[in-house]
């Protein structure tokens, strides 16, 4: 182990550790597009929250995709069983394996883990849109689970080229 400050070799590493911890704490806040939705079922040991939700402005008038992260801080797994919204006639859940998209009926939300919906992976498909969402709109979703009560999520509509890792 080398240090640029020979008099205090551990100082640089301690400061780096503090900076990383601070960045992780800020990232946990959800950043742009966080929904703030949370809930728990009490006795089941499931503790769910939703963050980083967004919908890229759709190019089609009748279909759109949606992305979010469901975090379970509890010690018991749960299962996302359905998603509904007044904005769409139907919302289906899909996984992508080897480039092929497949509709699924439910997704596990692991204990002490996350279920991530992201571009190129698991995602929500909003079908039969009532109207085409525009950038700046907010779509209200209801997530239903096998064990926990439903969660309501406010999903912002971002630009069609929005990238959550850059915020643009």
Buried (B, 14 or more C-beta within 10 A) or exposed (E): EEEEEEEEEEEEEEEEEEEEEEEEEEEEEBEEBBBEBEBBBEEBBBBBBBBBBBBBBBEEEBBBBBBBBBBBBBEBBBBBBBBBBEBBEEBBBBBBEEEEEEEEEBBEBEBEEEBBBBEEEBBBBBBEBEEBBEEEBBBEBBBBBBBBEBBEBBBBBBEEEBEBEEEE
